């Protein structure tokens, strides 16, 4: 094989590998994530990797609805006027397992302050492993069962949309997306996402 052909072949191979890696970053469980969402999202990324949007510049969050992993019907319209923390997770995802107890701890602390938590369980082929995950980590807030990722697609381009697993969003009292993380969260970082939204009038 000539040197030129070898170089072309290597370039094609690298391009294919890079495209596959990009697709994997968006679909697979990651310990980090990619920023941005297409368009002008008005967001600022903090040193802790959290994207935030100023109060007057936020995009509306879509309505999320469907069956929970317990088989109940749920819609985010029931949370009107409350702050909603949305966490996208899968039972098969090690970073999701690492952050689960942090979410439950913070949920117990803030649920009396007008804050609701909602999970979106994705890419689990049945609810059995999802239920086992919730039992193992003592998770008591509901999760929509979303094996194909349809709930994530309801977030428009140009918004702080969830792009990785895990992803976490904080929706303000007006139903607008205030903050996003595309990485597993410590208890402290999760609190730092919710605190400024709680303080808003």
C-alpha positions in Angstrom: 0.0 0.0 0.0 1.4 3.4 -0.9 2.2 6.0 1.8 -0.5 8.4 0.4 -3.1 5.6 0.6 -2.1 4.6 4.1 -2.4 8.3 5.2 -5.9 8.6 3.6 -6.9 5.3 5.3 -5.6 6.5 8.6 -7.5 9.8 8.3 -10.8 8.0 7.4 -10.3 5.7 10.4 -9.7 8.7 12.8 -12.7 10.6 11.4 -14.9 7.5 12.0 -13.5 7.0 15.5 -14.1 10.6 16.4 -17.7 10.5 15.1 -18.3 7.3 17.1 -16.8 9.0 20.3 -19.0 12.1 19.8 -22.2 9.9 19.5 -21.1 7.9 22.5 -20.6 11.1 24.6 -24.2 12.1 23.9 -25.8 8.7 24.4 -23.8 6.8 27.0 -23.2 7.2 30.6 -20.5 9.8 31.2 -18.6 11.2 34.1 -18.6 14.6 32.4 -20.5 16.0 29.4 -20.5 18.5 26.6 -21.7 22.1 27.0 -24.0 24.1 24.8 -27.3 23.2 23.2 -27.2 24.9 19.9 -28.4 28.5 19.5 -27.9 31.3 22.0 -28.7 29.7 25.4 -27.6 32.8 27.4 -25.9 30.6 29.9 -22.7 31.1 31.9 -20.6 28.1 32.9 -19.3 28.3 36.4 -15.9 27.0 37.7 -17.8 24.0 39.1 -19.1 23.0 35.6 -22.6 24.2 36.3 -24.4 26.2 33.5 -26.7 28.9 34.8 -29.0 31.5 33.2 -30.0 34.9 34.6 -33.6 35.1 35.8 -34.9 37.3 32.9 -33.2 35.3 30.1 -34.4 31.7 30.8 -36.1 29.4 28.4 -39.3 27.6 29.4 -39.0 23.9 30.3 -41.3 21.5 28.4 -44.1 19.6 30.1 -42.8 16.1 31.0 -45.5 13.4 31.5 -45.9 9.7 31.4 -45.7 6.6 33.6 -43.3 6.4 36.5 -41.3 3.3 37.1 -44.0 2.4 39.7 -46.6 2.5 36.9 -48.3 5.7 38.1 -49.2 8.6 35.7 -47.3 11.8 36.4 -47.0 15.3 34.8 -44.8 18.2 35.7 -47.9 20.4 35.5 -48.7 19.2 39.0 -45.5 21.1 40.1 -46.6 24.5 38.9 -45.2 27.3 41.1 -42.5 25.0 42.6 -38.8 24.6 41.9 -38.2 21.3 40.2 -34.9 19.4 40.2 -34.8 16.9 37.3 -32.2 14.2 37.2 -31.6 11.9 34.2 -30.3 8.5 35.2 -29.9 4.9 34.4 -29.4 1.9 36.8 -26.5 0.7 34.6 -24.6 4.0 34.9 -21.8 4.1 37.6 -21.8 8.0 38.0 -25.6 7.8 38.5 -25.1 5.3 41.3 -22.4 7.5 42.8 -24.7 10.5 43.0 -28.0 8.8 44.0 -27.6 9.1 47.8 -26.6 12.8 47.4 -29.9 13.5 45.6 -32.0 11.7 48.2 -30.2 13.6 51.1 -30.8 17.0 49.5 -34.4 16.1 48.5 -35.2 15.3 52.2 -33.7 18.6 53.2 -35.5 20.9 50.7 -38.8 19.2 50.0 -40.5 21.3 52.7 -39.3 24.5 50.9 -41.3 24.2 47.7 -38.8 22.0 45.9 -39.8 18.8 44.0 -37.4 16.2 42.6 -38.2 14.2 39.5 -36.0 11.5 38.0 -36.0 10.4 34.3 -34.9 6.8 34.1 -33.6 6.1 30.7 -32.0 3.2 28.7 -33.2 0.6 31.2 -34.9 -2.2 29.2 -37.4 -2.8 32.0 -38.4 -1.2 35.2 -37.0 -4.1 37.3 -33.4 -2.8 37.5 -34.7 0.8 38.0 -36.8 -0.3 41.0 -33.8 -2.2 42.4 -31.7 1.0 42.0 -34.2 3.1 43.9 -34.4 0.5 46.7 -30.6 0.2 47.0 -30.1 3.9 47.3 -33.3 4.7 49.2 -34.7 7.0 46.5 -38.2 8.1 47.5 -39.0 10.8 44.8 -40.7 9.6 41.6 -39.0 8.9 38.2 -40.6 8.8 34.8 -39.7 5.6 33.0 -38.2 6.7 29.6 -36.3 3.8 28.1 -35.9 5.5 24.6 -35.0 9.0 25.8 -38.2 10.7 24.5 -38.5 12.9 27.6 -35.0 14.3 27.0 -36.0 15.2 23.4 -38.8 17.4 24.6 -36.2 20.0 25.6 -35.7 22.3 22.6 -32.4 23.1 21.0 -31.1 26.4 22.2 -32.1 25.6 25.8 -30.1 24.1 28.6 -31.2 20.6 27.5 -30.0 17.4 29.1 -27.3 15.9 26.9 -25.6 13.2 28.9 -26.4 10.6 31.5 -26.4 11.7 34.2 -27.8 15.3 33.6 -29.4 17.5 36.2 -31.6 20.6 35.6 -33.1 23.0 38.0 -36.4 24.5 36.9 -37.5 27.8 38.6 -40.9 28.6 40.0 -42.0 30.1 36.7 -41.2 26.8 34.9 -38.0 28.0 33.3 -34.6 26.3 33.1 -32.3 28.0 35.6 -29.3 25.7 35.8 -27.9 22.5 34.3 -25.1 20.0 35.1 -23.8 17.4 32.7 -21.8 15.5 35.3 -22.4 13.5 38.5 -23.0 15.8 41.4 -21.8 15.9 45.0 -24.3 16.9 47.7 -22.5 20.3 48.0 -22.7 21.0 44.2 -26.3 20.0 44.0 -27.2 22.4 46.9 -25.2 25.2 45.1 -27.5 24.7 42.1 -30.7 24.9 44.1 -29.8 27.6 46.6 -29.8 30.7 44.3 -33.1 29.6 42.7 -34.6 29.2 46.2 -33.5 32.7 47.0 -35.3 34.3 44.0 -38.5 36.2 44.6 
